[in-house]
Amino acid sequence: MTDLARVAAQWHGELPVAVVHGEVDASNVAEIGVALRGLVTNRSSVLVVDLSPTTYLDSAGINLMFSLGDELRGRQLKLRLVIAPGSSISRMLSITGLDKAYPTYPTLDDALSA
């Protein structure tokens, strides 16, 4: 049995935070993308995506993070990723170079204070 992802939205002032729980794969990546993009408003300057509770991220999920980051960059906005150090997600981001393309932080507090 899989634990498909869900996005929990949080707001820290005008800063949107998307906490992604569970597994992100080809079966739910479109839904996750809609949820993440829906948090960005005209007043946003940054979107924080917390992947620390994410248990699985396949190539569709990696592609989503790259495309989301590119979309935000095109709108003069920033993407910050929260990644649990030493996790399988951290290793995947390192292998794909996503951790070099967009800033990553070990905790949500670190991402919020950056």
A tleap script that builds the chain and sets N, CA, C and O, in Angstrom:
source leaprc.protein.ff14SB
mol = sequence {
  NMET THR ASP LEU ALA ARG VAL ALA ALA GLN
  TRP HIE GLY GLU LEU PRO VAL ALA VAL VAL
  HIE GLY GLU VAL ASP ALA SER ASN VAL ALA
  GLU ILE GLY VAL ALA LEU ARG GLY LEU VAL
  THR ASN ARG SER SER VAL LEU VAL VAL ASP
  LEU SER PRO THR THR TYR LEU ASP SER ALA
  GLY ILE ASN LEU MET PHE SER LEU GLY ASP
  GLU LEU ARG GLY ARG GLN LEU LYS LEU ARG
  LEU VAL ILE ALA PRO GLY SER SER ILE SER
  ARG MET LEU SER ILE THR GLY LEU ASP LYS
  ALA TYR PRO THR TYR PRO THR LEU ASP ASP
  ALA LEU SER CALA
}
set mol.1.N position { 0.841 -1.177 0.000 }
set mol.1.CA position { 0.000 0.000 0.000 }
set mol.1.C position { 0.891 1.247 0.000 }
set mol.1.O position { 1.858 1.329 0.757 }
set mol.2.N position { 0.560 2.196 -0.841 }
set mol.2.CA position { 1.353 3.415 -0.928 }
set mol.2.C position { 0.693 4.535 -0.150 }
set mol.2.O position { -0.516 4.536 0.082 }
set mol.3.N position { 1.509 5.473 0.238 }
set mol.3.CA position { 1.039 6.656 0.950 }
set mol.3.C position { 1.196 7.832 -0.002 }
set mol.3.O position { 2.173 8.577 0.070 }
set mol.4.N position { 0.217 7.994 -0.903 }
set mol.4.CA position { 0.319 9.054 -1.889 }
set mol.4.C position { 0.386 10.408 -1.214 }
set mol.4.O position { -0.131 10.605 -0.115 }
set mol.5.N position { 1.028 11.322 -1.888 }
set mol.5.CA position { 1.332 12.633 -1.312 }
set mol.5.C position { 0.089 13.477 -1.095 }
set mol.5.O position { -0.927 13.351 -1.778 }
set mol.6.N position { 0.230 14.334 -0.115 }
set mol.6.CA position { -0.744 15.402 0.108 }
set mol.6.C position { 0.055 16.640 0.459 }
set mol.6.O position { 1.145 16.559 1.026 }
set mol.7.N position { -0.504 17.784 0.112 }
set mol.7.CA position { 0.160 19.056 0.361 }
set mol.7.C position { -0.588 19.780 1.464 }
set mol.7.O position { -1.795 20.005 1.370 }
set mol.8.N position { 0.135 20.139 2.505 }
set mol.8.CA position { -0.428 20.946 3.592 }
set mol.8.C position { 0.109 22.365 3.424 }
set mol.8.O position { 1.319 22.591 3.444 }
set mol.9.N position { -0.799 23.306 3.259 }
set mol.9.CA position { -0.407 24.705 3.063 }
set mol.9.C position { -0.276 25.404 4.407 }
set mol.9.O position { -1.111 25.242 5.298 }
set mol.10.N position { 0.780 26.176 4.529 }
set mol.10.CA position { 1.003 27.010 5.713 }
set mol.10.C position { 1.358 28.402 5.222 }
set mol.10.O position { 1.892 28.573 4.127 }
set mol.11.N position { 1.056 29.381 6.038 }
set mol.11.CA position { 1.433 30.753 5.714 }
set mol.11.C position { 2.229 31.318 6.867 }
set mol.11.O position { 1.829 31.214 8.027 }
set mol.12.N position { 3.343 31.908 6.545 }
set mol.12.CA position { 4.185 32.594 7.523 }
set mol.12.C position { 4.235 34.039 7.054 }
set mol.12.O position { 5.080 34.414 6.242 }
set mol.13.N position { 3.310 34.848 7.581 }
set mol.13.CA position { 3.114 36.185 7.038 }
set mol.13.C position { 2.559 36.025 5.633 }
set mol.13.O position { 1.545 35.356 5.435 }
set mol.14.N position { 3.215 36.631 4.666 }
set mol.14.CA position { 2.795 36.481 3.269 }
set mol.14.C position { 3.609 35.420 2.538 }
set mol.14.O position { 3.523 35.292 1.317 }
set mol.15.N position { 4.396 34.666 3.290 }
set mol.15.CA position { 5.258 33.647 2.696 }
set mol.15.C position { 4.544 32.293 2.688 }
set mol.15.O position { 4.270 31.730 3.748 }
set mol.16.N position { 4.242 31.766 1.490 }
set mol.16.CA position { 3.579 30.466 1.423 }
set mol.16.C position { 4.572 29.315 1.601 }
set mol.16.O position { 5.688 29.338 1.082 }
set mol.17.N position { 4.126 28.316 2.350 }
set mol.17.CA position { 4.920 27.107 2.569 }
set mol.17.C position { 4.040 25.915 2.210 }
set mol.17.O position { 2.911 25.798 2.686 }
set mol.18.N position { 4.561 25.045 1.378 }
set mol.18.CA position { 3.876 23.811 1.019 }
set mol.18.C position { 4.644 22.655 1.638 }
set mol.18.O position { 5.800 22.413 1.290 }
set mol.19.N position { 4.002 21.943 2.553 }
set mol.19.CA position { 4.620 20.779 3.181 }
set mol.19.C position { 4.066 19.547 2.462 }
set mol.19.O position { 2.865 19.279 2.498 }
set mol.20.N position { 4.957 18.810 1.813 }
set mol.20.CA position { 4.541 17.667 0.998 }
set mol.20.C position { 4.782 16.384 1.789 }
set mol.20.O position { 5.921 16.022 2.082 }
set mol.21.N position { 3.690 15.709 2.127 }
set mol.21.CA position { 3.739 14.461 2.895 }
set mol.21.C position { 3.523 13.280 1.949 }
set mol.21.O position { 2.708 13.362 1.030 }
set mol.22.N position { 4.245 12.189 2.169 }
set mol.22.CA position { 3.991 10.960 1.424 }
set mol.22.C position { 4.816 10.824 0.166 }
set mol.22.O position { 5.936 11.329 0.080 }
set mol.23.N position { 4.241 10.125 -0.827 }
set mol.23.CA position { 4.950 9.755 -2.046 }
set mol.23.C position { 4.473 10.572 -3.240 }
set mol.23.O position { 3.276 10.653 -3.518 }
set mol.24.N position { 5.426 11.175 -3.939 }
set mol.24.CA position { 5.127 11.915 -5.166 }
set mol.24.C position { 5.625 11.082 -6.338 }
set mol.24.O position { 6.814 10.777 -6.436 }
set mol.25.N position { 4.703 10.716 -7.226 }
set mol.25.CA position { 5.085 9.944 -8.407 }
set mol.25.C position { 4.206 10.353 -9.581 }
set mol.25.O position { 3.411 11.287 -9.479 }
set mol.26.N position { 4.354 9.654 -10.682 }
set mol.26.CA position { 3.636 10.008 -11.906 }
set mol.26.C position { 2.120 9.987 -11.719 }
set mol.26.O position { 1.402 10.690 -12.430 }
set mol.27.N position { 1.629 9.198 -10.781 }
set mol.27.CA position { 0.182 9.094 -10.595 }
set mol.27.C position { -0.429 10.323 -9.934 }
set mol.27.O position { -1.632 10.551 -10.059 }
set mol.28.N position { 0.377 11.122 -9.233 }
set mol.28.CA position { -0.196 12.268 -8.519 }
set mol.28.C position { 0.560 13.571 -8.734 }
set mol.28.O position { 0.225 14.585 -8.121 }
set mol.29.N position { 1.575 13.563 -9.596 }
set mol.29.CA position { 2.414 14.747 -9.752 }
set mol.29.C position { 1.629 15.941 -10.295 }
set mol.29.O position { 1.907 17.076 -9.908 }
set mol.30.N position { 0.665 15.717 -11.173 }
set mol.30.CA position { -0.118 16.837 -11.709 }
set mol.30.C position { -0.922 17.505 -10.596 }
set mol.30.O position { -0.978 18.732 -10.513 }
set mol.31.N position { -1.535 16.701 -9.753 }
set mol.31.CA position { -2.312 17.229 -8.627 }
set mol.31.C position { -1.415 17.994 -7.648 }
set mol.31.O position { -1.795 19.056 -7.155 }
set mol.32.N position { -0.245 17.461 -7.374 }
set mol.32.CA position { 0.705 18.137 -6.483 }
set mol.32.C position { 1.141 19.462 -7.105 }
set mol.32.O position { 1.236 20.472 -6.408 }
set mol.33.N position { 1.403 19.462 -8.405 }
set mol.33.CA position { 1.792 20.686 -9.098 }
set mol.33.C position { 0.733 21.769 -9.005 }
set mol.33.O position { 1.053 22.936 -8.782 }
set mol.34.N position { -0.518 21.392 -9.174 }
set mol.34.CA position { -1.621 22.356 -9.053 }
set mol.34.C position { -1.656 22.935 -7.643 }
set mol.34.O position { -1.826 24.141 -7.467 }
set mol.35.N position { -1.498 22.083 -6.649 }
set mol.35.CA position { -1.525 22.549 -5.255 }
set mol.35.C position { -0.372 23.510 -4.972 }
set mol.35.O position { -0.569 24.537 -4.323 }
set mol.36.N position { 0.824 23.186 -5.450 }
set mol.36.CA position { 1.982 24.051 -5.210 }
set mol.36.C position { 1.818 25.393 -5.911 }
set mol.36.O position { 2.042 26.444 -5.310 }
set mol.37.N position { 1.428 25.359 -7.176 }
set mol.37.CA position { 1.260 26.603 -7.935 }
set mol.37.C position { 0.137 27.459 -7.360 }
set mol.37.O position { 0.185 28.686 -7.438 }
set mol.38.N position { -0.861 26.820 -6.790 }
set mol.38.CA position { -1.990 27.546 -6.214 }
set mol.38.C position { -1.636 28.363 -4.985 }
set mol.38.O position { -2.402 29.242 -4.588 }
set mol.39.N position { -0.500 28.092 -4.382 }
set mol.39.CA position { -0.085 28.849 -3.198 }
set mol.39.C position { 0.587 30.173 -3.539 }
set mol.39.O position { 0.716 31.047 -2.682 }
set mol.40.N position { 1.011 30.319 -4.776 }
set mol.40.CA position { 1.727 31.529 -5.180 }
set mol.40.C position { 0.708 32.611 -5.531 }
set mol.40.O position { -0.168 32.411 -6.373 }
set mol.41.N position { 0.838 33.754 -4.872 }
set mol.41.CA position { -0.054 34.883 -5.123 }
set mol.41.C position { 0.744 36.040 -5.718 }
set mol.41.O position { 1.963 35.960 -5.868 }
set mol.42.N position { 0.041 37.104 -6.051 }
set mol.42.CA position { 0.711 38.304 -6.565 }
set mol.42.C position { 1.617 38.939 -5.519 }
set mol.42.O position { 2.517 39.705 -5.862 }
set mol.43.N position { 1.387 38.631 -4.253 }
set mol.43.CA position { 2.189 39.214 -3.180 }
set mol.43.C position { 3.369 38.330 -2.786 }
set mol.43.O position { 4.194 38.718 -1.959 }
set mol.44.N position { 3.443 37.152 -3.375 }
set mol.44.CA position { 4.517 36.215 -3.035 }
set mol.44.C position { 5.829 36.643 -3.680 }
set mol.44.O position { 5.854 37.142 -4.805 }
set mol.45.N position { 6.907 36.438 -2.950 }
set mol.45.CA position { 8.242 36.617 -3.532 }
set mol.45.C position { 9.003 35.291 -3.522 }
set mol.45.O position { 9.987 35.113 -4.240 }
set mol.46.N position { 8.523 34.373 -2.695 }
set mol.46.CA position { 9.186 33.084 -2.491 }
set mol.46.C position { 8.113 32.022 -2.277 }
set mol.46.O position { 7.059 32.301 -1.706 }
set mol.47.N position { 8.385 30.814 -2.734 }
set mol.47.CA position { 7.595 29.646 -2.361 }
set mol.47.C position { 8.547 28.670 -1.699 }
set mol.47.O position { 9.559 28.280 -2.282 }
set mol.48.N position { 8.218 28.275 -0.475 }
set mol.48.CA position { 8.998 27.266 0.236 }
set mol.48.C position { 8.272 25.933 0.084 }
set mol.48.O position { 7.092 25.819 0.417 }
set mol.49.N position { 8.978 24.935 -0.418 }
set mol.49.CA position { 8.430 23.584 -0.523 }
set mol.49.C position { 9.212 22.707 0.443 }
set mol.49.O position { 10.406 22.468 0.267 }
set mol.50.N position { 8.511 22.233 1.466 }
set mol.50.CA position { 9.129 21.395 2.495 }
set mol.50.C position { 8.962 19.931 2.101 }
set mol.50.O position { 7.872 19.368 2.197 }
set mol.51.N position { 10.051 19.331 1.661 }
set mol.51.CA position { 10.049 17.924 1.262 }
set mol.51.C position { 10.563 17.009 2.372 }
set mol.51.O position { 10.774 15.818 2.144 }
set mol.52.N position { 10.764 17.556 3.566 }
set mol.52.CA position { 11.300 16.709 4.638 }
set mol.52.C position { 10.368 15.557 5.017 }
set mol.52.O position { 10.865 14.489 5.375 }
set mol.53.N position { 9.022 15.719 4.956 }
set mol.53.CA position { 8.177 14.555 5.235 }
set mol.53.C position { 7.832 13.725 3.990 }
set mol.53.O position { 7.028 12.796 4.071 }
set mol.54.N position { 8.428 14.053 2.855 }
set mol.54.CA position { 8.183 13.302 1.622 }
set mol.54.C position { 8.970 11.995 1.691 }
set mol.54.O position { 10.168 11.998 1.974 }
set mol.55.N position { 8.293 10.887 1.431 }
set mol.55.CA position { 8.935 9.580 1.557 }
set mol.55.C position { 9.440 9.028 0.231 }
set mol.55.O position { 10.283 8.131 0.213 }
set mol.56.N position { 8.930 9.557 -0.881 }
set mol.56.CA position { 9.346 9.065 -2.197 }
set mol.56.C position { 9.134 10.169 -3.212 }
set mol.56.O position { 8.120 10.867 -3.184 }
set mol.57.N position { 10.093 10.325 -4.107 }
set mol.57.CA position { 10.018 11.333 -5.162 }
set mol.57.C position { 10.630 10.708 -6.408 }
set mol.57.O position { 11.842 10.507 -6.475 }
set mol.58.N position { 9.783 10.399 -7.407 }
set mol.58.CA position { 10.325 9.780 -8.617 }
set mol.58.C position { 10.708 10.857 -9.626 }
set mol.58.O position { 10.683 12.046 -9.309 }
set mol.59.N position { 11.059 10.445 -10.829 }
set mol.59.CA position { 11.521 11.402 -11.836 }
set mol.59.C position { 10.448 12.426 -12.186 }
set mol.59.O position { 10.774 13.567 -12.512 }
set mol.60.N position { 9.182 12.043 -12.124 }
set mol.60.CA position { 8.107 13.008 -12.384 }
set mol.60.C position { 8.105 14.096 -11.313 }
set mol.60.O position { 7.878 15.267 -11.619 }
set mol.61.N position { 8.353 13.722 -10.076 }
set mol.61.CA position { 8.429 14.699 -8.990 }
set mol.61.C position { 9.635 15.606 -9.116 }
set mol.61.O position { 9.544 16.805 -8.852 }
set mol.62.N position { 10.769 15.039 -9.519 }
set mol.62.CA position { 11.975 15.844 -9.748 }
set mol.62.C position { 11.716 16.841 -10.873 }
set mol.62.O position { 12.053 18.019 -10.754 }
set mol.63.N position { 11.117 16.369 -11.965 }
set mol.63.CA position { 10.797 17.262 -13.081 }
set mol.63.C position { 9.841 18.366 -12.654 }
set mol.63.O position { 9.962 19.503 -13.110 }
set mol.64.N position { 8.897 18.041 -11.785 }
set mol.64.CA position { 7.983 19.058 -11.266 }
set mol.64.C position { 8.753 20.147 -10.534 }
set mol.64.O position { 8.485 21.331 -10.735 }
set mol.65.N position { 9.702 19.767 -9.691 }
set mol.65.CA position { 10.468 20.767 -8.937 }
set mol.65.C position { 11.285 21.654 -9.878 }
set mol.65.O position { 11.357 22.867 -9.683 }
set mol.66.N position { 11.905 21.046 -10.904 }
set mol.66.CA position { 12.654 21.842 -11.882 }
set mol.66.C position { 11.727 22.808 -12.629 }
set mol.66.O position { 12.044 23.990 -12.766 }
set mol.67.N position { 10.587 22.311 -13.109 }
set mol.67.CA position { 9.691 23.180 -13.880 }
set mol.67.C position { 9.065 24.255 -13.005 }
set mol.67.O position { 8.909 25.396 -13.442 }
set mol.68.N position { 8.707 23.903 -11.775 }
set mol.68.CA position { 8.161 24.898 -10.853 }
set mol.68.C position { 9.196 25.981 -10.571 }
set mol.68.O position { 8.879 27.171 -10.592 }
set mol.69.N position { 10.415 25.575 -10.311 }
set mol.69.CA position { 11.476 26.544 -10.067 }
set mol.69.C position { 11.706 27.460 -11.257 }
set mol.69.O position { 11.899 28.664 -11.090 }
set mol.70.N position { 11.686 26.891 -12.461 }
set mol.70.CA position { 11.858 27.698 -13.670 }
set mol.70.C position { 10.699 28.675 -13.854 }
set mol.70.O position { 10.910 29.833 -14.213 }
set mol.71.N position { 9.471 28.206 -13.607 }
set mol.71.CA position { 8.303 29.088 -13.709 }
set mol.71.C position { 8.411 30.247 -12.725 }
set mol.71.O position { 8.169 31.400 -13.082 }
set mol.72.N position { 8.775 29.935 -11.495 }
set mol.72.CA position { 8.900 30.986 -10.478 }
set mol.72.C position { 10.006 31.967 -10.856 }
set mol.72.O position { 9.827 33.180 -10.747 }
set mol.73.N position { 11.124 31.454 -11.290 }
set mol.73.CA position { 12.243 32.310 -11.696 }
set mol.73.C position { 11.810 33.251 -12.826 }
set mol.73.O position { 12.191 34.421 -12.840 }
set mol.74.N position { 11.024 32.746 -13.760 }
set mol.74.CA position { 10.516 33.560 -14.859 }
set mol.74.C position { 9.601 34.680 -14.396 }
set mol.74.O position { 9.422 35.675 -15.099 }
set mol.75.N position { 9.023 34.521 -13.218 }
set mol.75.CA position { 8.150 35.550 -12.628 }
set mol.75.C position { 8.888 36.369 -11.570 }
set mol.75.O position { 8.268 37.100 -10.797 }
set mol.76.N position { 10.210 36.242 -11.541 }
set mol.76.CA position { 11.051 36.952 -10.574 }
set mol.76.C position { 10.769 36.512 -9.132 }
set mol.76.O position { 10.909 37.300 -8.197 }
set mol.77.N position { 10.373 35.254 -8.965 }
set mol.77.CA position { 10.112 34.675 -7.653 }
set mol.77.C position { 11.161 33.602 -7.378 }
set mol.77.O position { 11.869 33.158 -8.281 }
set mol.78.N position { 11.245 33.199 -6.124 }
set mol.78.CA position { 12.255 32.217 -5.723 }
set mol.78.C position { 11.603 30.952 -5.181 }
set mol.78.O position { 10.528 30.991 -4.582 }
set mol.79.N position { 12.275 29.839 -5.404 }
set mol.79.CA position { 11.889 28.549 -4.846 }
set mol.79.C position { 12.931 28.165 -3.814 }
set mol.79.O position { 14.130 28.171 -4.096 }
set mol.80.N position { 12.471 27.832 -2.621 }
set mol.80.CA position { 13.350 27.308 -1.572 }
set mol.80.C position { 12.850 25.918 -1.213 }
set mol.80.O position { 11.651 25.705 -1.033 }
set mol.81.N position { 13.770 24.982 -1.110 }
set mol.81.CA position { 13.421 23.600 -0.798 }
set mol.81.C position { 13.958 23.216 0.569 }
set mol.81.O position { 15.109 23.504 0.898 }
set mol.82.N position { 13.123 22.566 1.361 }
set mol.82.CA position { 13.545 22.022 2.651 }
set mol.82.C position { 13.719 20.523 2.464 }
set mol.82.O position { 12.786 19.814 2.088 }
set mol.83.N position { 14.929 20.057 2.732 }
set mol.83.CA position { 15.281 18.657 2.515 }
set mol.83.C position { 15.937 18.117 3.776 }
set mol.83.O position { 16.888 18.709 4.287 }
set mol.84.N position { 15.436 17.004 4.276 }
set mol.84.CA position { 16.045 16.374 5.450 }
set mol.84.C position { 17.428 15.851 5.077 }
set mol.84.O position { 17.549 15.044 4.155 }
set mol.85.N position { 18.473 16.292 5.776 }
set mol.85.CA position { 19.834 15.833 5.468 }
set mol.85.C position { 19.945 14.308 5.590 }
set mol.85.O position { 19.422 13.709 6.530 }
set mol.86.N position { 20.633 13.698 4.629 }
set mol.86.CA position { 20.852 12.260 4.669 }
set mol.86.C position { 19.680 11.410 4.218 }
set mol.86.O position { 19.778 10.183 4.204 }
set mol.87.N position { 18.578 12.037 3.851 }
set mol.87.CA position { 17.398 11.280 3.431 }
set mol.87.C position { 17.551 10.787 1.996 }
set mol.87.O position { 18.433 11.237 1.266 }
set mol.88.N position { 16.689 9.863 1.602 }
set mol.88.CA position { 16.708 9.389 0.217 }
set mol.88.C position { 16.354 10.523 -0.739 }
set mol.88.O position { 16.851 10.562 -1.864 }
set mol.89.N position { 15.504 11.440 -0.303 }
set mol.89.CA position { 15.146 12.600 -1.132 }
set mol.89.C position { 16.381 13.477 -1.327 }
set mol.89.O position { 16.624 13.968 -2.430 }
set mol.90.N position { 17.151 13.673 -0.280 }
set mol.90.CA position { 18.378 14.464 -0.366 }
set mol.90.C position { 19.349 13.848 -1.371 }
set mol.90.O position { 19.954 14.557 -2.176 }
set mol.91.N position { 19.492 12.544 -1.320 }
set mol.91.CA position { 20.386 11.864 -2.264 }
set mol.91.C position { 19.885 12.008 -3.701 }
set mol.91.O position { 20.677 12.225 -4.618 }
set mol.92.N position { 18.581 11.890 -3.892 }
set mol.92.CA position { 17.994 12.020 -5.229 }
set mol.92.C position { 18.217 13.427 -5.784 }
set mol.92.O position { 18.552 13.585 -6.958 }
set mol.93.N position { 18.034 14.441 -4.951 }
set mol.93.CA position { 18.240 15.812 -5.402 }
set mol.93.C position { 19.699 16.071 -5.738 }
set mol.93.O position { 20.003 16.827 -6.661 }
set mol.94.N position { 20.594 15.451 -4.997 }
set mol.94.CA position { 22.022 15.593 -5.273 }
set mol.94.C position { 22.393 14.937 -6.602 }
set mol.94.O position { 23.156 15.503 -7.386 }
set mol.95.N position { 21.861 13.760 -6.851 }
set mol.95.CA position { 22.145 13.034 -8.094 }
set mol.95.C position { 21.641 13.804 -9.307 }
set mol.95.O position { 22.310 13.846 -10.339 }
set mol.96.N position { 20.464 14.411 -9.189 }
set mol.96.CA position { 19.849 15.106 -10.324 }
set mol.96.C position { 20.317 16.547 -10.471 }
set mol.96.O position { 20.060 17.176 -11.498 }
set mol.97.N position { 21.001 17.081 -9.461 }
set mol.97.CA position { 21.465 18.462 -9.518 }
set mol.97.C position { 20.441 19.486 -9.079 }
set mol.97.O position { 20.699 20.687 -9.149 }
set mol.98.N position { 19.284 19.034 -8.629 }
set mol.98.CA position { 18.251 19.973 -8.180 }
set mol.98.C position { 18.733 20.798 -6.995 }
set mol.98.O position { 18.366 21.964 -6.850 }
set mol.99.N position { 19.560 20.184 -6.147 }
set mol.99.CA position { 20.080 20.905 -4.983 }
set mol.99.C position { 21.069 22.000 -5.375 }
set mol.99.O position { 21.368 22.880 -4.569 }
set mol.100.N position { 21.573 21.953 -6.596 }
set mol.100.CA position { 22.466 23.013 -7.094 }
set mol.100.C position { 21.672 24.097 -7.827 }
set mol.100.O position { 22.080 25.259 -7.860 }
set mol.101.N position { 20.542 23.709 -8.409 }
set mol.101.CA position { 19.730 24.647 -9.184 }
set mol.101.C position { 18.922 25.584 -8.292 }
set mol.101.O position { 18.673 26.733 -8.655 }
set mol.102.N position { 18.517 25.093 -7.130 }
set mol.102.CA position { 17.673 25.873 -6.214 }
set mol.102.C position { 18.191 25.697 -4.798 }
set mol.102.O position { 18.671 24.622 -4.436 }
set mol.103.N position { 18.095 26.750 -3.996 }
set mol.103.CA position { 18.621 26.644 -2.633 }
set mol.103.C position { 17.859 25.613 -1.805 }
set mol.103.O position { 16.633 25.525 -1.863 }
set mol.104.N position { 18.619 24.839 -1.035 }
set mol.104.CA position { 18.025 23.854 -0.134 }
set mol.104.C position { 18.430 24.180 1.296 }
set mol.104.O position { 19.491 24.749 1.551 }
set mol.105.N position { 17.558 23.805 2.213 }
set mol.105.CA position { 17.757 24.100 3.630 }
set mol.105.C position { 17.423 22.854 4.436 }
set mol.105.O position { 16.528 22.097 4.059 }
set mol.106.N position { 18.134 22.629 5.549 }
set mol.106.CA position { 17.887 21.423 6.344 }
set mol.106.C position { 16.617 21.493 7.186 }
set mol.106.O position { 16.070 20.459 7.569 }
set mol.107.N position { 16.143 22.710 7.480 }
set mol.107.CA position { 14.932 22.859 8.292 }
set mol.107.C position { 14.051 23.955 7.711 }
set mol.107.O position { 14.516 24.817 6.966 }
set mol.108.N position { 12.786 23.908 8.060 }
set mol.108.CA position { 11.855 24.946 7.635 }
set mol.108.C position { 12.262 26.295 8.207 }
set mol.108.O position { 12.197 27.307 7.508 }
set mol.109.N position { 12.678 26.324 9.458 }
set mol.109.CA position { 13.122 27.587 10.062 }
set mol.109.C position { 14.270 28.207 9.277 }
set mol.109.O position { 14.305 29.421 9.075 }
set mol.110.N position { 15.210 27.376 8.834 }
set mol.110.CA position { 16.328 27.888 8.031 }
set mol.110.C position { 15.832 28.488 6.719 }
set mol.110.O position { 16.305 29.545 6.301 }
set mol.111.N position { 14.887 27.822 6.072 }
set mol.111.CA position { 14.350 28.323 4.802 }
set mol.111.C position { 13.586 29.626 5.000 }
set mol.111.O position { 13.649 30.525 4.160 }
set mol.112.N position { 12.871 29.723 6.107 }
set mol.112.CA position { 12.088 30.935 6.370 }
set mol.112.C position { 12.968 32.124 6.707 }
set mol.112.O position { 12.620 33.263 6.397 }
set mol.113.N position { 14.093 31.874 7.332 }
set mol.113.CA position { 14.957 32.981 7.755 }
set mol.113.C position { 16.000 33.361 6.698 }
set mol.113.O position { 16.760 34.310 6.896 }
set mol.114.N position { 16.043 32.637 5.590 }
set mol.114.CA position { 17.041 32.918 4.535 }
set mol.114.C position { 16.742 34.225 3.819 }
set mol.114.O position { 17.476 34.612 2.909 }
savepdb mol mol.pdb
quit
